């Protein structure tokens, strides 16, 4: 039985807590956070504290907090024999430099407030500093997720950048498209089948081979008609940038 303490009460902390709490090879012994929120109350027999300077005996401490406070939280925790990890895709292991046994468990997913999240069926990247830490984190990651992958720091920050592009940037495009639809009195949900089909295709084909649209075809008349439509500057900038890049694939310019 691997005993675990979780530091944090946000969406990532909740996902780890849900997975660990229901797992036969783990025992969630303690949660530390700024607020005793509902998900902690639902974990029967799991103790809670807002004191970051004390830890119960455990094998693993998972710091699941915002990147900008990882070091602060880590430095508050007492030195113990437990392995201490953070869950950031971009943060270096050195943020945990106070602790000799340290590493990373990075779940590659966006977590939602309106559903019960877990880490058992998503890519879980793990990184460790030494042989002893390595063996424990390999075991932990393998037990927690069906898709555990060992990774190096430079690979982790690279996959995090790619994740920002496909998740954060794509969602920004959706947001801008919805604002445009709302302003044009168009129901944004009409685009859902297109979004779903585009997502389905990238699972089986190279996205470059799937690219369609007026810029790829070199259809400059349609592009000019689009440019004439009244729209927010943010959407105009996006349209101009993406169109220019796609035209370059044909060695063309507008």
ABEGO torsion letter per residue (X at the ends): XBBBBBBEABAAAAAAAAAAAABAABBBABBBBABBBAAAAABBGBBBBABAABBBBBABBBBBBBAAAAAAAAAABBBBABBBBBABAABBAAAAAABABBBBBBBBBBBBAABBBBAAABBBBBBBABAAAAAAAAAAAAAABABBBBBBAAAAAAAAAAAAAAAAAAAAAAAAAAAAAAAAGBBAAAAAAAAAAAAAAAAABBAAAABBEAAAAGBAAAAAAAAABBBBAAAAAAAAAAAAAAAAAAGBBX
